[in-house]
Amino acid sequence: MAQNRHWEQDKEATVYIGNIDERATSAMVYEIMLQMGPIHNIHMPRDRVTQTHQGFGFVEFRTPTDAEYAANVMNGVKLYGKSLRVNKASADKQKAAEVAASAPC
C-alpha cells in the first residue's frame, strides 16, 4: 500500500472518500476499497499536529472502470456507524485537500 503526500495520479481512476470515522485507519480503508478492484495508491491527509486523518481521502484504482464501480457500490456504506461518501474525485477536491494538508497550524 502506497501512501504519499503528493503523487501524480490518474484522476479518472480516483475516488474521493468522505465522512470517514476517526477510528478508521488507512489500512482499513485500503482493505475495504480493495474489494472494488486493484488499488494503485491511497492518500488520507493527516492533521499536522495530531497526525490523525482528516476524515477524507482519495483512492486511485488501476482503471477508471474500477473507480466508477467503487463510487456506485461503496457510496453510503456504513463504517463505524457513519455513511461513507464515495464519489469520483474532482481536481477541485484534490487541490483543496493538498492545500488543507499543507496549511500552517
N, CA, C and O of each residue as an XYZ file, in Angstrom:
420
protein
N       0.854     -1.166      0.000
C       0.000      0.000      0.000
C       0.901      1.229      0.000
O       1.736      1.411      0.885
N       0.713      2.047     -0.991
C       1.498      3.276     -1.061
C       0.664      4.433     -0.540
O      -0.517      4.557     -0.867
N       1.277      5.270      0.263
C       0.585      6.458      0.756
C       1.585      7.601      0.724
O       2.513      7.654      1.530
N       1.384      8.517     -0.219
C       2.300      9.627     -0.397
C       1.573     10.940     -0.210
O       0.367     11.035     -0.435
N       2.319     11.954      0.205
C       1.722     13.270      0.391
C       1.350     13.886     -0.955
O       0.275     14.470     -1.093
N       2.223     13.760     -1.939
C       1.957     14.275     -3.277
C       2.279     13.169     -4.268
O       3.297     12.488     -4.143
N       1.428     12.998     -5.230
C       1.697     11.999     -6.239
C       0.947     12.370     -7.505
O      -0.051     13.089     -7.470
N       1.444     11.869     -8.612
C       0.766     12.062     -9.890
C      -0.197     10.905    -10.055
O       0.219      9.750    -10.138
N      -1.493     11.214    -10.101
C      -2.456     10.138    -10.195
C      -3.329     10.287    -11.427
O      -3.437     11.363    -12.016
N      -3.943      9.183    -11.794
C      -4.920      9.163    -12.873
C      -6.237      9.632    -12.273
O      -6.904      8.872    -11.571
N      -6.615     10.865    -12.540
C      -7.816     11.440    -11.931
C      -9.082     10.687    -12.330
O     -10.054     10.663    -11.576
N      -9.073     10.076    -13.509
C     -10.238      9.307    -13.951
C     -10.392      8.011    -13.159
O     -11.484      7.446    -13.097
N      -9.304      7.542    -12.556
C      -9.326      6.283    -11.804
C      -9.315      6.527    -10.296
O      -9.052      5.606     -9.523
N      -9.598      7.760     -9.873
C      -9.514      8.124     -8.460
C     -10.887      8.452     -7.895
O     -11.691      9.130     -8.536
N     -11.148      7.957     -6.675
C     -12.391      8.291     -5.973
C     -12.061      9.071     -4.710
O     -11.015      8.880     -4.088
N     -12.982      9.951     -4.354
C     -12.930     10.697     -3.097
C     -13.753      9.911     -2.086
O     -14.852      9.458     -2.405
N     -13.240      9.744     -0.878
C     -13.988      9.095      0.195
C     -14.098     10.097      1.333
O     -13.087     10.561      1.859
N     -15.318     10.429      1.708
C     -15.541     11.376      2.786
C     -16.334     10.761      3.919
O     -16.864      9.656      3.800
N     -16.409     11.489      5.017
C     -17.145     11.078      6.211
C     -16.538      9.820      6.843
O     -17.258      8.957      7.346
N     -15.220      9.732      6.810
C     -14.517      8.583      7.390
C     -14.391      8.796      8.896
O     -13.900      9.832      9.344
N     -14.828      7.828      9.658
C     -14.757      7.901     11.118
C     -13.303      7.983     11.574
O     -12.408      7.422     10.941
N     -13.082      8.685     12.676
C     -11.721      8.869     13.198
C     -11.064      7.555     13.609
O      -9.837      7.479     13.662
N     -11.853      6.518     13.903
C     -11.283      5.225     14.306
C     -10.776      4.413     13.124
O     -10.005      3.470     13.305
N     -11.199      4.767     11.916
C     -10.786      4.026     10.723
C      -9.335      4.359     10.384
O      -8.916      5.513     10.469
N      -8.587      3.351     10.004
C      -7.189      3.545      9.611
C      -7.079      3.512      8.090
O      -7.997      3.069      7.401
N      -5.949      3.984      7.578
C      -5.747      3.922      6.135
C      -5.680      2.465      5.673
O      -6.120      2.152      4.567
N      -5.141      1.578      6.499
C      -5.100      0.155      6.151
C      -6.511     -0.417      6.050
O      -6.788     -1.241      5.178
N      -7.396      0.012      6.931
C      -8.779     -0.447      6.906
C      -9.486      0.039      5.636
O     -10.183     -0.728      4.971
N      -9.301      1.310      5.312
C      -9.904      1.866      4.097
C      -9.349      1.142      2.872
O     -10.092      0.829      1.942
N      -8.057      0.880      2.873
C      -7.424      0.143      1.778
C      -8.080     -1.224      1.599
O      -8.447     -1.592      0.483
N      -8.229     -1.975      2.682
C      -8.813     -3.317      2.600
C     -10.262     -3.279      2.114
O     -10.679     -4.138      1.336
N     -11.022     -2.296      2.565
C     -12.416     -2.174      2.136
C     -12.485     -1.850      0.646
O     -13.250     -2.467     -0.095
N     -11.685     -0.882      0.216
C     -11.738     -0.458     -1.182
C     -11.098     -1.473     -2.120
O     -11.437     -1.515     -3.302
N     -10.185     -2.286     -1.618
C      -9.555     -3.322     -2.433
C     -10.588     -4.314     -2.963
O     -10.374     -4.946     -3.998
N     -11.698     -4.447     -2.259
C     -12.768     -5.330     -2.714
C     -13.395     -4.836     -4.018
O     -14.045     -5.610     -4.720
N     -13.208     -3.564     -4.345
C     -13.779     -2.978     -5.551
C     -12.867     -3.139     -6.763
O     -13.319     -3.031     -7.903
N     -11.585     -3.396     -6.516
C     -10.637     -3.566     -7.614
C      -9.223     -3.273     -7.145
O      -9.021     -2.775     -6.038
N      -8.233     -3.584     -7.996
C      -6.836     -3.339     -7.636
C      -6.573     -1.849     -7.402
O      -7.020     -0.998     -8.172
N      -5.846     -1.553     -6.337
C      -5.562     -0.171     -5.947
C      -4.124      0.180     -6.313
O      -3.190     -0.583     -6.066
N      -3.979      1.353     -6.904
C      -2.643      1.859     -7.233
C      -2.078      2.691     -6.084
O      -0.884      2.620     -5.796
N      -2.940      3.487     -5.421
C      -2.464      4.378     -4.369
C      -3.621      4.803     -3.475
O      -4.777      4.804     -3.899
N      -3.304      5.163     -2.238
C      -4.292      5.711     -1.307
C      -3.653      6.912     -0.611
O      -2.473      6.894     -0.259
N      -4.462      7.957     -0.421
C      -3.960      9.172      0.239
C      -5.027      9.670      1.202
O      -6.135     10.015      0.790
N      -4.686      9.707      2.487
C      -5.587     10.240      3.507
C      -4.832     11.352      4.229
O      -3.995     11.070      5.086
N      -5.117     12.622      3.894
C      -4.406     13.738      4.528
C      -4.500     13.673      6.049
O      -5.536     13.317      6.610
N      -3.398     14.026      6.697
C      -3.322     13.977      8.161
C      -3.168     15.379      8.733
O      -2.589     16.267      8.108
N      -3.696     15.550      9.924
C      -3.515     16.787     10.669
C      -2.050     16.874     11.081
O      -1.480     15.892     11.558
N      -1.449     18.025     10.904
C      -0.021     18.174     11.217
C       0.289     18.017     12.697
O       1.375     17.561     13.053
N      -0.634     18.382     13.553
C      -0.386     18.320     14.993
C      -0.724     16.944     15.550
O       0.109     16.309     16.197
N      -1.941     16.485     15.300
C      -2.393     15.229     15.900
C      -1.979     14.000     15.108
O      -1.995     12.888     15.634
N      -1.610     14.191     13.850
C      -1.244     13.099     12.951
C      -2.385     12.115     12.699
O      -2.145     10.987     12.268
N      -3.621     12.532     12.963
C      -4.774     11.698     12.626
C      -5.311     12.152     11.276
O      -5.131     13.304     10.881
N      -5.974     11.232     10.569
C      -6.517     11.616      9.262
C      -7.636     12.632      9.455
O      -8.207     12.747     10.540
N      -7.937     13.357      8.403
C      -8.885     14.462      8.482
C     -10.306     14.070      8.095
O     -11.149     14.940      7.874
N     -10.579     12.771      8.010
C     -11.943     12.319      7.743
C     -12.272     12.143      6.277
O     -13.428     11.911      5.923
N     -11.268     12.252      5.416
C     -11.492     12.018      3.994
C     -10.196     11.512      3.372
O      -9.131     11.561      3.986
N     -10.312     11.027      2.147
C      -9.131     10.547      1.450
C      -9.425     10.293     -0.010
O     -10.539     10.510     -0.487
N      -8.406      9.831     -0.711
C      -8.508      9.530     -2.130
C      -7.921      8.152     -2.375
O      -6.878      7.802     -1.823
N      -8.598      7.375     -3.205
C      -8.099      6.060     -3.586
C      -7.985      6.037     -5.103
O      -8.958      6.284     -5.816
N      -6.788      5.739     -5.583
C      -6.565      5.618     -7.023
C      -6.556      4.137     -7.381
O      -5.730      3.367     -6.890
N      -7.478      3.762     -8.235
C      -7.563      2.384     -8.714
C      -6.705      2.222     -9.963
O      -6.221      3.206    -10.523
N      -6.520      1.000    -10.388
C      -5.737      0.734    -11.598
C      -6.473      1.200    -12.854
O      -5.843      1.599    -13.833
N      -7.823      1.149    -12.825
C      -8.594      1.541    -14.010
C      -9.746      2.463    -13.627
O     -10.250      2.391    -12.506
N     -10.166      3.328    -14.546
C     -11.340      4.168    -14.297
C     -12.613      3.350    -14.069
O     -13.506      3.781    -13.339
N     -12.697      2.188    -14.683
C     -13.870      1.322    -14.504
C     -13.995      0.885    -13.048
O     -15.095      0.877    -12.496
N     -12.884      0.525    -12.427
C     -12.905      0.133    -11.014
C     -13.302      1.306    -10.124
O     -14.023      1.125     -9.142
N     -12.836      2.507    -10.461
C     -13.198      3.700     -9.683
C     -14.697      3.973     -9.784
O     -15.346      4.285     -8.785
N     -15.236      3.856    -10.978
C     -16.675      4.065    -11.182
C     -17.476      3.031    -10.391
O     -18.476      3.364     -9.755
N     -17.030      1.782    -10.435
C     -17.688      0.704     -9.697
C     -17.654      0.990     -8.191
O     -18.664      0.827     -7.505
N     -16.502      1.412     -7.680
C     -16.367      1.723     -6.251
C     -17.304      2.854     -5.847
O     -17.940      2.786     -4.795
N     -17.393      3.892     -6.671
C     -18.273      5.023     -6.363
C     -19.729      4.576     -6.319
O     -20.492      5.025     -5.464
N     -20.113      3.706     -7.225
C     -21.500      3.227     -7.269
C     -21.832      2.288     -6.118
O     -22.921      2.371     -5.550
N     -20.918      1.405     -5.769
C     -21.192      0.376     -4.762
C     -20.955      0.871     -3.333
O     -21.742      0.565     -2.437
N     -19.886      1.628     -3.116
C     -19.480      1.970     -1.750
C     -20.118      3.236     -1.189
O     -20.084      3.447      0.023
N     -20.696      4.079     -2.031
C     -21.322      5.302     -1.534
C     -22.476      4.937     -0.603
O     -23.395      4.220     -1.001
N     -22.429      5.426      0.626
C     -23.485      5.152      1.597
C     -23.221      3.968      2.510
O     -23.958      3.757      3.473
N     -22.176      3.185      2.224
C     -21.833      2.052      3.084
C     -21.397      2.598      4.444
O     -20.662      3.583      4.518
N     -21.856      1.950      5.521
C     -21.536      2.427      6.872
C     -20.240      1.804      7.384
O     -20.001      0.604      7.250
N     -19.415      2.668      7.975
C     -18.184      2.255      8.631
C     -18.180      2.921      9.994
O     -18.162      4.148     10.086
N     -18.196      2.123     11.054
C     -18.330      2.637     12.419
C     -19.582      3.504     12.558
O     -19.573      4.513     13.264
N     -20.651      3.106     11.882
C     -21.926      3.810     12.008
C     -22.054      5.073     11.180
O     -23.103      5.718     11.211
N     -21.021      5.448     10.441
C     -21.067      6.646      9.597
C     -21.135      6.231      8.132
O     -20.381      5.365      7.688
N     -22.039      6.851      7.390
C     -22.173      6.548      5.962
C     -21.035      7.193      5.183
O     -20.857      8.411      5.211
N     -20.268      6.360      4.488
C     -19.185      6.879      3.662
C     -19.755      7.614      2.455
O     -20.772      7.205      1.895
N     -19.103      8.688      2.063
C     -19.430      9.378      0.816
C     -18.317      9.029     -0.165
O     -17.164      9.416      0.026
N     -18.669      8.305     -1.204
C     -17.678      7.889     -2.195
C     -18.132      8.401     -3.556
O     -19.198      8.035     -4.051
N     -17.304      9.252     -4.150
C     -17.604      9.847     -5.454
C     -16.347      9.853     -6.304
O     -15.231      9.802     -5.787
N     -16.539      9.915     -7.609
C     -15.389     10.117     -8.482
C     -14.723     11.415     -8.047
O     -15.406     12.416     -7.831
N     -13.423     11.411     -7.920
C     -12.683     12.584     -7.445
C     -12.647     13.659     -8.518
O     -12.575     13.371     -9.712
N     -12.698     14.896     -8.066
C     -12.542     16.022     -8.989
C     -11.232     16.718     -8.667
O     -10.714     16.596     -7.557
N     -10.702     17.439     -9.624
C      -9.446     18.164     -9.412
C      -9.600     19.184     -8.296
O      -8.653     19.422     -7.546
N     -10.785     19.797     -8.168
C     -11.020     20.797     -7.124
C     -10.896     20.192     -5.735
O     -10.273     20.790     -4.858
N     -11.485     19.003     -5.514
C     -11.410     18.354     -4.207
C      -9.972     17.978     -3.876
O      -9.527     18.138     -2.740
N      -9.249     17.477     -4.874
C      -7.880     17.067     -4.632
C      -6.997     18.265     -4.327
O      -6.134     18.184     -3.453
N      -7.192     19.368     -5.024
C      -6.406     20.575     -4.765
C      -6.717     21.114     -3.371
O      -5.808     21.525     -2.650
N      -7.986     21.116     -2.989
C      -8.371     21.584     -1.656
C      -7.723     20.723     -0.578
O      -7.303     21.242      0.456
N      -7.637     19.420     -0.804
C      -7.016     18.520      0.170
C      -5.529     18.815      0.306
O      -4.992     18.800      1.414
N      -4.862     19.084     -0.810
C      -3.437     19.391     -0.755
C      -3.194     20.698     -0.004
O      -2.256     20.798      0.787
N      -4.037     21.695     -0.252
C      -3.897     22.982      0.423
C      -4.144     22.820      1.919
O      -3.388     23.348      2.734
N      -5.205     22.088      2.285
C      -5.536     21.886      3.699
C      -4.432     21.117      4.419
O      -4.100     21.429      5.562
N      -3.866     20.120      3.757
C      -2.832     19.301      4.385
C      -1.533     20.078      4.588
O      -0.767     19.783      5.505
N      -1.286     21.073      3.732
C      -0.031     21.811      3.846
C      -0.177     23.155      4.553
O       0.804     23.884      4.704
N      -1.390     23.489      4.986
C      -1.622     24.774      5.655
C      -0.934     24.795      7.016
O      -0.944     23.796      7.735
N      -0.337     25.932      7.371
C       0.294     26.031      8.695
C      -0.748     25.984      9.804
O      -1.899     26.373      9.602
N      -0.346     25.512     10.963
C      -1.260     25.375     12.106
C      -1.643     26.713     12.679
O      -2.405     26.777     13.643
